Amino acid sequence: MIIAPRPGNIIGRLLALTGLALVLEFAWEMAQVPFFANLAALPLARHVGTCLIAAVGDVLIASPPSARSASKPSRLGGAQASKRFRHATC
């Protein structure tokens, strides 16, 4: 059961996003197993362990830059820029 974080709960949002990223990365890693001969010959438990380690590593590598870019204000002016863009294209 996934519990949605409250709107003002930034830590909850980050944890939910990290959890989602981990699930997606794990699925991606598991989907690649048949393409690697050394993994295809191993039992399923080894696949899961290896792919889980790879997924955690991917999330740890991607999290700091993502958090940094999400915390910086937009160069385009945020909501004001999106309003200008929306009116310019209609």
PDB file of N, CA, C and O in Angstrom:
ATOM      1  N   MET A   1       0.835  -1.177   0.000  1.00  0.00           N
ATOM      2  CA  MET A   1       0.000   0.000   0.000  1.00  0.00           C
ATOM      3  C   MET A   1       0.881   1.242   0.000  1.00  0.00           C
ATOM      4  O   MET A   1       1.752   1.389   0.858  1.00  0.00           O
ATOM      5  N   ILE A   2       0.663   2.114  -0.937  1.00  0.00           N
ATOM      6  CA  ILE A   2       1.436   3.347  -1.026  1.00  0.00           C
ATOM      7  C   ILE A   2       0.664   4.451  -0.322  1.00  0.00           C
ATOM      8  O   ILE A   2      -0.514   4.673  -0.601  1.00  0.00           O
ATOM      9  N   ILE A   3       1.332   5.137   0.586  1.00  0.00           N
ATOM     10  CA  ILE A   3       0.705   6.235   1.316  1.00  0.00           C
ATOM     11  C   ILE A   3       1.162   7.538   0.679  1.00  0.00           C
ATOM     12  O   ILE A   3       2.358   7.821   0.612  1.00  0.00           O
ATOM     13  N   ALA A   4       0.210   8.321   0.215  1.00  0.00           N
ATOM     14  CA  ALA A   4       0.539   9.593  -0.420  1.00  0.00           C
ATOM     15  C   ALA A   4       0.954  10.604   0.649  1.00  0.00           C
ATOM     16  O   ALA A   4       0.271  10.749   1.663  1.00  0.00           O
ATOM     17  N   PRO A   5       2.063  11.298   0.430  1.00  0.00           N
ATOM     18  CA  PRO A   5       2.497  12.289   1.412  1.00  0.00           C
ATOM     19  C   PRO A   5       1.597  13.521   1.412  1.00  0.00           C
ATOM     20  O   PRO A   5       0.965  13.843   0.406  1.00  0.00           O
ATOM     21  N   ARG A   6       1.548  14.206   2.555  1.00  0.00           N
ATOM     22  CA  ARG A   6       0.801  15.462   2.630  1.00  0.00           C
ATOM     23  C   ARG A   6       1.473  16.492   1.738  1.00  0.00           C
ATOM     24  O   ARG A   6       2.681  16.408   1.513  1.00  0.00           O
ATOM     25  N   PRO A   7       0.720  17.468   1.222  1.00  0.00           N
ATOM     26  CA  PRO A   7       1.289  18.443   0.289  1.00  0.00           C
ATOM     27  C   PRO A   7       2.502  19.194   0.819  1.00  0.00           C
ATOM     28  O   PRO A   7       3.416  19.485   0.047  1.00  0.00           O
ATOM     29  N   GLY A   8       2.543  19.518   2.107  1.00  0.00           N
ATOM     30  CA  GLY A   8       3.659  20.282   2.641  1.00  0.00           C
ATOM     31  C   GLY A   8       4.805  19.430   3.128  1.00  0.00           C
ATOM     32  O   GLY A   8       5.811  19.971   3.589  1.00  0.00           O
ATOM     33  N   ASN A   9       4.694  18.134   3.044  1.00  0.00           N
ATOM     34  CA  ASN A   9       5.695  17.225   3.575  1.00  0.00           C
ATOM     35  C   ASN A   9       6.759  16.930   2.512  1.00  0.00           C
ATOM     36  O   ASN A   9       6.614  15.997   1.722  1.00  0.00           O
ATOM     37  N   ILE A  10       7.808  17.718   2.498  1.00  0.00           N
ATOM     38  CA  ILE A  10       8.836  17.582   1.463  1.00  0.00           C
ATOM     39  C   ILE A  10       9.617  16.283   1.623  1.00  0.00           C
ATOM     40  O   ILE A  10       9.942  15.629   0.633  1.00  0.00           O
ATOM     41  N   ILE A  11       9.920  15.906   2.864  1.00  0.00           N
ATOM     42  CA  ILE A  11      10.648  14.657   3.087  1.00  0.00           C
ATOM     43  C   ILE A  11       9.814  13.477   2.594  1.00  0.00           C
ATOM     44  O   ILE A  11      10.349  12.549   1.987  1.00  0.00           O
ATOM     45  N   GLY A  12       8.510  13.509   2.851  1.00  0.00           N
ATOM     46  CA  GLY A  12       7.631  12.449   2.366  1.00  0.00           C
ATOM     47  C   GLY A  12       7.606  12.377   0.850  1.00  0.00           C
ATOM     48  O   GLY A  12       7.601  11.292   0.269  1.00  0.00           O
ATOM     49  N   ARG A  13       7.590  13.540   0.217  1.00  0.00           N
ATOM     50  CA  ARG A  13       7.618  13.570  -1.253  1.00  0.00           C
ATOM     51  C   ARG A  13       8.914  12.981  -1.785  1.00  0.00           C
ATOM     52  O   ARG A  13       8.903  12.198  -2.735  1.00  0.00           O
ATOM     53  N   LEU A  14      10.034  13.360  -1.172  1.00  0.00           N
ATOM     54  CA  LEU A  14      11.325  12.843  -1.626  1.00  0.00           C
ATOM     55  C   LEU A  14      11.418  11.336  -1.422  1.00  0.00           C
ATOM     56  O   LEU A  14      11.941  10.624  -2.279  1.00  0.00           O
ATOM     57  N   LEU A  15      10.915  10.848  -0.296  1.00  0.00           N
ATOM     58  CA  LEU A  15      10.936   9.405  -0.057  1.00  0.00           C
ATOM     59  C   LEU A  15      10.033   8.662  -1.036  1.00  0.00           C
ATOM     60  O   LEU A  15      10.390   7.585  -1.514  1.00  0.00           O
ATOM     61  N   ALA A  16       8.876   9.226  -1.336  1.00  0.00           N
ATOM     62  CA  ALA A  16       7.982   8.592  -2.304  1.00  0.00           C
ATOM     63  C   ALA A  16       8.616   8.576  -3.693  1.00  0.00           C
ATOM     64  O   ALA A  16       8.535   7.574  -4.404  1.00  0.00           O
ATOM     65  N   LEU A  17       9.239   9.675  -4.073  1.00  0.00           N
ATOM     66  CA  LEU A  17       9.907   9.740  -5.376  1.00  0.00           C
ATOM     67  C   LEU A  17      11.083   8.777  -5.440  1.00  0.00           C
ATOM     68  O   LEU A  17      11.304   8.126  -6.461  1.00  0.00           O
ATOM     69  N   THR A  18      11.838   8.686  -4.346  1.00  0.00           N
ATOM     70  CA  THR A  18      12.968   7.760  -4.306  1.00  0.00           C
ATOM     71  C   THR A  18      12.482   6.323  -4.384  1.00  0.00           C
ATOM     72  O   THR A  18      13.092   5.499  -5.065  1.00  0.00           O
ATOM     73  N   GLY A  19      11.391   6.015  -3.695  1.00  0.00           N
ATOM     74  CA  GLY A  19      10.829   4.665  -3.762  1.00  0.00           C
ATOM     75  C   GLY A  19      10.363   4.312  -5.167  1.00  0.00           C
ATOM     76  O   GLY A  19      10.598   3.204  -5.650  1.00  0.00           O
ATOM     77  N   LEU A  20       9.708   5.250  -5.810  1.00  0.00           N
ATOM     78  CA  LEU A  20       9.266   5.030  -7.185  1.00  0.00           C
ATOM     79  C   LEU A  20      10.468   4.829  -8.111  1.00  0.00           C
ATOM     80  O   LEU A  20      10.460   3.939  -8.962  1.00  0.00           O
ATOM     81  N   ALA A  21      11.488   5.650  -7.943  1.00  0.00           N
ATOM     82  CA  ALA A  21      12.695   5.520  -8.766  1.00  0.00           C
ATOM     83  C   ALA A  21      13.357   4.161  -8.543  1.00  0.00           C
ATOM     84  O   ALA A  21      13.841   3.543  -9.492  1.00  0.00           O
ATOM     85  N   LEU A  22      13.379   3.693  -7.291  1.00  0.00           N
ATOM     86  CA  LEU A  22      13.986   2.396  -6.991  1.00  0.00           C
ATOM     87  C   LEU A  22      13.214   1.262  -7.661  1.00  0.00           C
ATOM     88  O   LEU A  22      13.818   0.346  -8.219  1.00  0.00           O
ATOM     89  N   VAL A  23      11.900   1.317  -7.609  1.00  0.00           N
ATOM     90  CA  VAL A  23      11.082   0.278  -8.248  1.00  0.00           C
ATOM     91  C   VAL A  23      11.310   0.274  -9.765  1.00  0.00           C
ATOM     92  O   VAL A  23      11.468  -0.787 -10.368  1.00  0.00           O
ATOM     93  N   LEU A  24      11.325   1.447 -10.368  1.00  0.00           N
ATOM     94  CA  LEU A  24      11.526   1.527 -11.821  1.00  0.00           C
ATOM     95  C   LEU A  24      12.933   1.077 -12.224  1.00  0.00           C
ATOM     96  O   LEU A  24      13.105   0.381 -13.225  1.00  0.00           O
ATOM     97  N   GLU A  25      13.922   1.475 -11.448  1.00  0.00           N
ATOM     98  CA  GLU A  25      15.297   1.051 -11.744  1.00  0.00           C
ATOM     99  C   GLU A  25      15.444  -0.459 -11.599  1.00  0.00           C
ATOM    100  O   GLU A  25      16.106  -1.104 -12.412  1.00  0.00           O
ATOM    101  N   PHE A  26      14.824  -1.026 -10.556  1.00  0.00           N
ATOM    102  CA  PHE A  26      14.901  -2.477 -10.358  1.00  0.00           C
ATOM    103  C   PHE A  26      14.254  -3.213 -11.530  1.00  0.00           C
ATOM    104  O   PHE A  26      14.799  -4.197 -12.028  1.00  0.00           O
ATOM    105  N   ALA A  27      13.103  -2.737 -11.963  1.00  0.00           N
ATOM    106  CA  ALA A  27      12.437  -3.363 -13.109  1.00  0.00           C
ATOM    107  C   ALA A  27      13.313  -3.272 -14.360  1.00  0.00           C
ATOM    108  O   ALA A  27      13.396  -4.221 -15.139  1.00  0.00           O
ATOM    109  N   TRP A  28      13.958  -2.130 -14.541  1.00  0.00           N
ATOM    110  CA  TRP A  28      14.840  -1.942 -15.695  1.00  0.00           C
ATOM    111  C   TRP A  28      16.019  -2.909 -15.631  1.00  0.00           C
ATOM    112  O   TRP A  28      16.380  -3.521 -16.637  1.00  0.00           O
ATOM    113  N   GLU A  29      16.616  -3.046 -14.458  1.00  0.00           N
ATOM    114  CA  GLU A  29      17.755  -3.954 -14.308  1.00  0.00           C
ATOM    115  C   GLU A  29      17.334  -5.405 -14.545  1.00  0.00           C
ATOM    116  O   GLU A  29      18.056  -6.158 -15.198  1.00  0.00           O
ATOM    117  N   MET A  30      16.172  -5.802 -14.021  1.00  0.00           N
ATOM    118  CA  MET A  30      15.699  -7.172 -14.217  1.00  0.00           C
ATOM    119  C   MET A  30      15.382  -7.456 -15.686  1.00  0.00           C
ATOM    120  O   MET A  30      15.560  -8.577 -16.163  1.00  0.00           O
ATOM    121  N   ALA A  31      14.915  -6.437 -16.391  1.00  0.00           N
ATOM    122  CA  ALA A  31      14.603  -6.615 -17.810  1.00  0.00           C
ATOM    123  C   ALA A  31      15.865  -6.853 -18.642  1.00  0.00           C
ATOM    124  O   ALA A  31      15.788  -7.429 -19.727  1.00  0.00           O
ATOM    125  N   GLN A  32      17.023  -6.415 -18.145  1.00  0.00           N
ATOM    126  CA  GLN A  32      18.270  -6.566 -18.883  1.00  0.00           C
ATOM    127  C   GLN A  32      18.974  -7.901 -18.635  1.00  0.00           C
ATOM    128  O   GLN A  32      19.929  -8.229 -19.340  1.00  0.00           O
ATOM    129  N   VAL A  33      18.524  -8.671 -17.651  1.00  0.00           N
ATOM    130  CA  VAL A  33      19.203  -9.919 -17.276  1.00  0.00           C
ATOM    131  C   VAL A  33      19.401 -10.872 -18.455  1.00  0.00           C
ATOM    132  O   VAL A  33      20.496 -11.417 -18.592  1.00  0.00           O
ATOM    133  N   PRO A  34      18.407 -11.104 -19.311  1.00  0.00           N
ATOM    134  CA  PRO A  34      18.614 -12.072 -20.402  1.00  0.00           C
ATOM    135  C   PRO A  34      19.727 -11.684 -21.383  1.00  0.00           C
ATOM    136  O   PRO A  34      20.229 -12.534 -22.119  1.00  0.00           O
ATOM    137  N   PHE A  35      20.105 -10.427 -21.394  1.00  0.00           N
ATOM    138  CA  PHE A  35      21.111  -9.976 -22.349  1.00  0.00           C
ATOM    139  C   PHE A  35      22.543 -10.157 -21.845  1.00  0.00           C
ATOM    140  O   PHE A  35      23.493  -9.891 -22.581  1.00  0.00           O
ATOM    141  N   PHE A  36      22.706 -10.602 -20.608  1.00  0.00           N
ATOM    142  CA  PHE A  36      24.029 -10.814 -20.040  1.00  0.00           C
ATOM    143  C   PHE A  36      24.212 -12.302 -19.775  1.00  0.00           C
ATOM    144  O   PHE A  36      23.506 -12.879 -18.949  1.00  0.00           O
ATOM    145  N   ALA A  37      25.157 -12.922 -20.471  1.00  0.00           N
ATOM    146  CA  ALA A  37      25.352 -14.368 -20.377  1.00  0.00           C
ATOM    147  C   ALA A  37      25.751 -14.788 -18.964  1.00  0.00           C
ATOM    148  O   ALA A  37      25.318 -15.837 -18.486  1.00  0.00           O
ATOM    149  N   ASN A  38      26.564 -13.987 -18.296  1.00  0.00           N
ATOM    150  CA  ASN A  38      27.001 -14.389 -16.958  1.00  0.00           C
ATOM    151  C   ASN A  38      25.854 -14.334 -15.942  1.00  0.00           C
ATOM    152  O   ASN A  38      25.863 -15.107 -14.983  1.00  0.00           O
ATOM    153  N   LEU A  39      24.873 -13.452 -16.120  1.00  0.00           N
ATOM    154  CA  LEU A  39      23.724 -13.403 -15.220  1.00  0.00           C
ATOM    155  C   LEU A  39      22.670 -14.435 -15.589  1.00  0.00           C
ATOM    156  O   LEU A  39      22.015 -14.987 -14.705  1.00  0.00           O
ATOM    157  N   ALA A  40      22.497 -14.703 -16.865  1.00  0.00           N
ATOM    158  CA  ALA A  40      21.467 -15.633 -17.313  1.00  0.00           C
ATOM    159  C   ALA A  40      21.730 -17.048 -16.797  1.00  0.00           C
ATOM    160  O   ALA A  40      20.790 -17.825 -16.632  1.00  0.00           O
ATOM    161  N   ALA A  41      22.985 -17.389 -16.542  1.00  0.00           N
ATOM    162  CA  ALA A  41      23.324 -18.729 -16.069  1.00  0.00           C
ATOM    163  C   ALA A  41      23.155 -18.873 -14.558  1.00  0.00           C
ATOM    164  O   ALA A  41      23.220 -19.991 -14.045  1.00  0.00           O
ATOM    165  N   LEU A  42      22.945 -17.796 -13.845  1.00  0.00           N
ATOM    166  CA  LEU A  42      22.829 -17.830 -12.382  1.00  0.00           C
ATOM    167  C   LEU A  42      21.390 -18.077 -11.945  1.00  0.00           C
ATOM    168  O   LEU A  42      20.461 -17.846 -12.719  1.00  0.00           O
ATOM    169  N   PRO A  43      21.194 -18.547 -10.701  1.00  0.00           N
ATOM    170  CA  PRO A  43      19.824 -18.716 -10.192  1.00  0.00           C
ATOM    171  C   PRO A  43      19.115 -17.376  -9.996  1.00  0.00           C
ATOM    172  O   PRO A  43      19.750 -16.323  -9.948  1.00  0.00           O
ATOM    173  N   LEU A  44      17.776 -17.439  -9.884  1.00  0.00           N
ATOM    174  CA  LEU A  44      16.964 -16.232  -9.777  1.00  0.00           C
ATOM    175  C   LEU A  44      17.336 -15.384  -8.567  1.00  0.00           C
ATOM    176  O   LEU A  44      17.327 -14.156  -8.653  1.00  0.00           O
ATOM    177  N   ALA A  45      17.658 -16.008  -7.454  1.00  0.00           N
ATOM    178  CA  ALA A  45      18.009 -15.254  -6.242  1.00  0.00           C
ATOM    179  C   ALA A  45      19.235 -14.370  -6.490  1.00  0.00           C
ATOM    180  O   ALA A  45      19.312 -13.259  -5.965  1.00  0.00           O
ATOM    181  N   ARG A  46      20.166 -14.843  -7.264  1.00  0.00           N
ATOM    182  CA  ARG A  46      21.353 -14.041  -7.586  1.00  0.00           C
ATOM    183  C   ARG A  46      20.990 -12.885  -8.510  1.00  0.00           C
ATOM    184  O   ARG A  46      21.542 -11.792  -8.379  1.00  0.00           O
ATOM    185  N   HIS A  47      20.063 -13.116  -9.445  1.00  0.00           N
ATOM    186  CA  HIS A  47      19.590 -12.032 -10.319  1.00  0.00           C
ATOM    187  C   HIS A  47      19.014 -10.912  -9.482  1.00  0.00           C
ATOM    188  O   HIS A  47      19.356  -9.742  -9.655  1.00  0.00           O
ATOM    189  N   VAL A  48      18.128 -11.292  -8.563  1.00  0.00           N
ATOM    190  CA  VAL A  48      17.441 -10.297  -7.751  1.00  0.00           C
ATOM    191  C   VAL A  48      18.444  -9.507  -6.915  1.00  0.00           C
ATOM    192  O   VAL A  48      18.367  -8.281  -6.846  1.00  0.00           O
ATOM    193  N   GLY A  49      19.375 -10.197  -6.287  1.00  0.00           N
ATOM    194  CA  GLY A  49      20.378  -9.511  -5.465  1.00  0.00           C
ATOM    195  C   GLY A  49      21.249  -8.573  -6.277  1.00  0.00           C
ATOM    196  O   GLY A  49      21.484  -7.430  -5.883  1.00  0.00           O
ATOM    197  N   THR A  50      21.724  -9.055  -7.401  1.00  0.00           N
ATOM    198  CA  THR A  50      22.581  -8.232  -8.262  1.00  0.00           C
ATOM    199  C   THR A  50      21.820  -7.031  -8.807  1.00  0.00           C
ATOM    200  O   THR A  50      22.350  -5.920  -8.836  1.00  0.00           O
ATOM    201  N   CYS A  51      20.595  -7.247  -9.234  1.00  0.00           N
ATOM    202  CA  CYS A  51      19.802  -6.153  -9.800  1.00  0.00           C
ATOM    203  C   CYS A  51      19.388  -5.151  -8.729  1.00  0.00           C
ATOM    204  O   CYS A  51      19.300  -3.954  -9.005  1.00  0.00           O
ATOM    205  N   LEU A  52      19.133  -5.622  -7.517  1.00  0.00           N
ATOM    206  CA  LEU A  52      18.787  -4.708  -6.434  1.00  0.00           C
ATOM    207  C   LEU A  52      19.969  -3.808  -6.079  1.00  0.00           C
ATOM    208  O   LEU A  52      19.801  -2.610  -5.852  1.00  0.00           O
ATOM    209  N   ILE A  53      21.154  -4.388  -6.036  1.00  0.00           N
ATOM    210  CA  ILE A  53      22.355  -3.576  -5.768  1.00  0.00           C
ATOM    211  C   ILE A  53      22.558  -2.542  -6.873  1.00  0.00           C
ATOM    212  O   ILE A  53      22.875  -1.385  -6.596  1.00  0.00           O
ATOM    213  N   ALA A  54      22.375  -2.961  -8.120  1.00  0.00           N
ATOM    214  CA  ALA A  54      22.530  -2.028  -9.238  1.00  0.00           C
ATOM    215  C   ALA A  54      21.477  -0.925  -9.187  1.00  0.00           C
ATOM    216  O   ALA A  54      21.784   0.235  -9.464  1.00  0.00           O
ATOM    217  N   ALA A  55      20.243  -1.273  -8.835  1.00  0.00           N
ATOM    218  CA  ALA A  55      19.171  -0.279  -8.770  1.00  0.00           C
ATOM    219  C   ALA A  55      19.424   0.732  -7.656  1.00  0.00           C
ATOM    220  O   ALA A  55      19.225   1.932  -7.846  1.00  0.00           O
ATOM    221  N   VAL A  56      19.860   0.251  -6.499  1.00  0.00           N
ATOM    222  CA  VAL A  56      20.187   1.168  -5.395  1.00  0.00           C
ATOM    223  C   VAL A  56      21.331   2.090  -5.806  1.00  0.00           C
ATOM    224  O   VAL A  56      21.295   3.286  -5.516  1.00  0.00           O
ATOM    225  N   GLY A  57      22.329   1.555  -6.468  1.00  0.00           N
ATOM    226  CA  GLY A  57      23.436   2.384  -6.948  1.00  0.00           C
ATOM    227  C   GLY A  57      22.973   3.440  -7.932  1.00  0.00           C
ATOM    228  O   GLY A  57      23.409   4.589  -7.863  1.00  0.00           O
ATOM    229  N   ASP A  58      22.091   3.061  -8.850  1.00  0.00           N
ATOM    230  CA  ASP A  58      21.565   4.030  -9.815  1.00  0.00           C
ATOM    231  C   ASP A  58      20.801   5.152  -9.126  1.00  0.00           C
ATOM    232  O   ASP A  58      20.943   6.323  -9.478  1.00  0.00           O
ATOM    233  N   VAL A  59      19.985   4.778  -8.134  1.00  0.00           N
ATOM    234  CA  VAL A  59      19.206   5.789  -7.409  1.00  0.00           C
ATOM    235  C   VAL A  59      20.137   6.713  -6.625  1.00  0.00           C
ATOM    236  O   VAL A  59      19.925   7.925  -6.595  1.00  0.00           O
ATOM    237  N   LEU A  60      21.165   6.147  -5.990  1.00  0.00           N
ATOM    238  CA  LEU A  60      22.110   6.981  -5.239  1.00  0.00           C
ATOM    239  C   LEU A  60      22.894   7.932  -6.145  1.00  0.00           C
ATOM    240  O   LEU A  60      23.214   9.053  -5.752  1.00  0.00           O
ATOM    241  N   ILE A  61      23.195   7.479  -7.341  1.00  0.00           N
ATOM    242  CA  ILE A  61      23.918   8.337  -8.288  1.00  0.00           C
ATOM    243  C   ILE A  61      23.009   9.452  -8.805  1.00  0.00           C
ATOM    244  O   ILE A  61      23.453  10.590  -8.956  1.00  0.00           O
ATOM    245  N   ALA A  62      21.745   9.137  -9.076  1.00  0.00           N
ATOM    246  CA  ALA A  62      20.840  10.114  -9.687  1.00  0.00           C
ATOM    247  C   ALA A  62      20.166  11.040  -8.682  1.00  0.00           C
ATOM    248  O   ALA A  62      19.725  12.125  -9.062  1.00  0.00           O
ATOM    249  N   SER A  63      20.072  10.654  -7.427  1.00  0.00           N
ATOM    250  CA  SER A  63      19.317  11.447  -6.450  1.00  0.00           C
ATOM    251  C   SER A  63      19.900  12.828  -6.166  1.00  0.00           C
ATOM    252  O   SER A  63      19.156  13.807  -6.226  1.00  0.00           O
ATOM    253  N   PRO A  64      21.187  12.962  -5.861  1.00  0.00           N
ATOM    254  CA  PRO A  64      21.697  14.308  -5.550  1.00  0.00           C
ATOM    255  C   PRO A  64      21.512  15.323  -6.680  1.00  0.00           C
ATOM    256  O   PRO A  64      21.063  16.437  -6.412  1.00  0.00           O
ATOM    257  N   PRO A  65      21.838  14.986  -7.932  1.00  0.00           N
ATOM    258  CA  PRO A  65      21.593  15.980  -8.988  1.00  0.00           C
ATOM    259  C   PRO A  65      20.112  16.298  -9.169  1.00  0.00           C
ATOM    260  O   PRO A  65      19.754  17.442  -9.450  1.00  0.00           O
ATOM    261  N   SER A  66      19.252  15.300  -9.011  1.00  0.00           N
ATOM    262  CA  SER A  66      17.817  15.547  -9.157  1.00  0.00           C
ATOM    263  C   SER A  66      17.304  16.442  -8.045  1.00  0.00           C
ATOM    264  O   SER A  66      16.529  17.365  -8.294  1.00  0.00           O
ATOM    265  N   ALA A  67      17.732  16.174  -6.818  1.00  0.00           N
ATOM    266  CA  ALA A  67      17.300  17.004  -5.692  1.00  0.00           C
ATOM    267  C   ALA A  67      17.835  18.425  -5.843  1.00  0.00           C
ATOM    268  O   ALA A  67      17.141  19.391  -5.526  1.00  0.00           O
ATOM    269  N   ARG A  68      19.049  18.549  -6.319  1.00  0.00           N
ATOM    270  CA  ARG A  68      19.644  19.883  -6.502  1.00  0.00           C
ATOM    271  C   ARG A  68      18.884  20.675  -7.565  1.00  0.00           C
ATOM    272  O   ARG A  68      18.589  21.854  -7.372  1.00  0.00           O
ATOM    273  N   SER A  69      18.573  20.034  -8.676  1.00  0.00           N
ATOM    274  CA  SER A  69      17.867  20.759  -9.739  1.00  0.00           C
ATOM    275  C   SER A  69      16.429  21.065  -9.333  1.00  0.00           C
ATOM    276  O   SER A  69      15.875  22.079  -9.759  1.00  0.00           O
ATOM    277  N   ALA A  70      15.817  20.212  -8.522  1.00  0.00           N
ATOM    278  CA  ALA A  70      14.451  20.470  -8.082  1.00  0.00           C
ATOM    279  C   ALA A  70      14.390  21.605  -7.070  1.00  0.00           C
ATOM    280  O   ALA A  70      13.367  22.281  -6.957  1.00  0.00           O
ATOM    281  N   SER A  71      15.478  21.819  -6.332  1.00  0.00           N
ATOM    282  CA  SER A  71      15.464  22.855  -5.302  1.00  0.00           C
ATOM    283  C   SER A  71      15.842  24.233  -5.844  1.00  0.00           C
ATOM    284  O   SER A  71      15.600  25.244  -5.185  1.00  0.00           O
ATOM    285  N   LYS A  72      16.430  24.280  -7.036  1.00  0.00           N
ATOM    286  CA  LYS A  72      16.820  25.564  -7.609  1.00  0.00           C
ATOM    287  C   LYS A  72      15.637  26.218  -8.307  1.00  0.00           C
ATOM    288  O   LYS A  72      14.868  25.535  -8.984  1.00  0.00           O
ATOM    289  N   PRO A  73      15.479  27.523  -8.155  1.00  0.00           N
ATOM    290  CA  PRO A  73      14.409  28.194  -8.907  1.00  0.00           C
ATOM    291  C   PRO A  73      14.700  28.171 -10.405  1.00  0.00           C
ATOM    292  O   PRO A  73      15.856  28.142 -10.827  1.00  0.00           O
ATOM    293  N   SER A  74      13.663  28.183 -11.175  1.00  0.00           N
ATOM    294  CA  SER A  74      13.815  28.126 -12.623  1.00  0.00           C
ATOM    295  C   SER A  74      14.463  29.399 -13.160  1.00  0.00           C
ATOM    296  O   SER A  74      14.193  30.498 -12.675  1.00  0.00           O
ATOM    297  N   ARG A  75      15.314  29.239 -14.157  1.00  0.00           N
ATOM    298  CA  ARG A  75      15.922  30.409 -14.806  1.00  0.00           C
ATOM    299  C   ARG A  75      14.882  31.189 -15.606  1.00  0.00           C
ATOM    300  O   ARG A  75      15.066  32.372 -15.892  1.00  0.00           O
ATOM    301  N   LEU A  76      13.795  30.519 -15.962  1.00  0.00           N
ATOM    302  CA  LEU A  76      12.794  31.154 -16.814  1.00  0.00           C
ATOM    303  C   LEU A  76      11.741  31.917 -16.036  1.00  0.00           C
ATOM    304  O   LEU A  76      10.856  32.532 -16.631  1.00  0.00           O
ATOM    305  N   GLY A  77      11.822  31.888 -14.711  1.00  0.00           N
ATOM    306  CA  GLY A  77      10.866  32.639 -13.928  1.00  0.00           C
ATOM    307  C   GLY A  77       9.707  31.826 -13.399  1.00  0.00           C
ATOM    308  O   GLY A  77       8.714  32.397 -12.949  1.00  0.00           O
ATOM    309  N   GLY A  78       9.804  30.510 -13.441  1.00  0.00           N
ATOM    310  CA  GLY A  78       8.793  29.652 -12.841  1.00  0.00           C
ATOM    311  C   GLY A  78       7.429  29.772 -13.482  1.00  0.00           C
ATOM    312  O   GLY A  78       7.294  29.642 -14.699  1.00  0.00           O
ATOM    313  N   ALA A  79       6.422  30.019 -12.668  1.00  0.00           N
ATOM    314  CA  ALA A  79       5.033  30.046 -13.140  1.00  0.00           C
ATOM    315  C   ALA A  79       4.809  31.172 -14.136  1.00  0.00           C
ATOM    316  O   ALA A  79       4.022  31.015 -15.070  1.00  0.00           O
ATOM    317  N   GLN A  80       5.474  32.290 -13.961  1.00  0.00           N
ATOM    318  CA  GLN A  80       5.290  33.402 -14.891  1.00  0.00           C
ATOM    319  C   GLN A  80       5.738  33.017 -16.294  1.00  0.00           C
ATOM    320  O   GLN A  80       5.081  33.367 -17.274  1.00  0.00           O
ATOM    321  N   ALA A  81       6.852  32.299 -16.396  1.00  0.00           N
ATOM    322  CA  ALA A  81       7.337  31.894 -17.709  1.00  0.00           C
ATOM    323  C   ALA A  81       6.374  30.909 -18.362  1.00  0.00           C
ATOM    324  O   ALA A  81       6.146  30.973 -19.570  1.00  0.00           O
ATOM    325  N   SER A  82       5.802  29.993 -17.565  1.00  0.00           N
ATOM    326  CA  SER A  82       4.891  29.024 -18.161  1.00  0.00           C
ATOM    327  C   SER A  82       3.622  29.709 -18.657  1.00  0.00           C
ATOM    328  O   SER A  82       3.056  29.292 -19.668  1.00  0.00           O
ATOM    329  N   LYS A  83       3.167  30.744 -17.969  1.00  0.00           N
ATOM    330  CA  LYS A  83       1.988  31.486 -18.439  1.00  0.00           C
ATOM    331  C   LYS A  83       2.293  32.189 -19.752  1.00  0.00           C
ATOM    332  O   LYS A  83       1.480  32.167 -20.675  1.00  0.00           O
ATOM    333  N   ARG A  84       3.461  32.812 -19.838  1.00  0.00           N
ATOM    334  CA  ARG A  84       3.831  33.488 -21.089  1.00  0.00           C
ATOM    335  C   ARG A  84       3.929  32.483 -22.222  1.00  0.00           C
ATOM    336  O   ARG A  84       3.465  32.754 -23.330  1.00  0.00           O
ATOM    337  N   PHE A  85       4.527  31.322 -21.960  1.00  0.00           N
ATOM    338  CA  PHE A  85       4.691  30.312 -22.998  1.00  0.00           C
ATOM    339  C   PHE A  85       3.330  29.791 -23.446  1.00  0.00           C
ATOM    340  O   PHE A  85       3.097  29.617 -24.642  1.00  0.00           O
ATOM    341  N   ARG A  86       2.435  29.540 -22.499  1.00  0.00           N
ATOM    342  CA  ARG A  86       1.132  28.998 -22.842  1.00  0.00           C
ATOM    343  C   ARG A  86       0.363  29.990 -23.717  1.00  0.00           C
ATOM    344  O   ARG A  86      -0.281  29.581 -24.683  1.00  0.00           O
ATOM    345  N   HIS A  87       0.419  31.276 -23.397  1.00  0.00           N
ATOM    346  CA  HIS A  87      -0.308  32.262 -24.194  1.00  0.00           C
ATOM    347  C   HIS A  87       0.341  32.470 -25.559  1.00  0.00           C
ATOM    348  O   HIS A  87      -0.337  32.770 -26.541  1.00  0.00           O
ATOM    349  N   ALA A  88       1.665  32.306 -25.610  1.00  0.00           N
ATOM    350  CA  ALA A  88       2.351  32.524 -26.870  1.00  0.00           C
ATOM    351  C   ALA A  88       2.063  31.413 -27.871  1.00  0.00           C
ATOM    352  O   ALA A  88       2.124  31.645 -29.079  1.00  0.00           O
ATOM    353  N   THR A  89       1.753  30.215 -27.397  1.00  0.00           N
ATOM    354  CA  THR A  89       1.541  29.101 -28.312  1.00  0.00           C
ATOM    355  C   THR A  89       0.087  28.903 -28.704  1.00  0.00           C
ATOM    356  O   THR A  89      -0.189  28.175 -29.657  1.00  0.00           O
ATOM    357  N   CYS A  90      -0.843  29.520 -28.007  1.00  0.00           N
ATOM    358  CA  CYS A  90      -2.272  29.315 -28.307  1.00  0.00           C
ATOM    359  C   CYS A  90      -2.747  30.183 -29.451  1.00  0.00           C
ATOM    360  O   CYS A  90      -3.919  30.128 -29.823  1.00  0.00           O
TER     361      CYS A  90
END
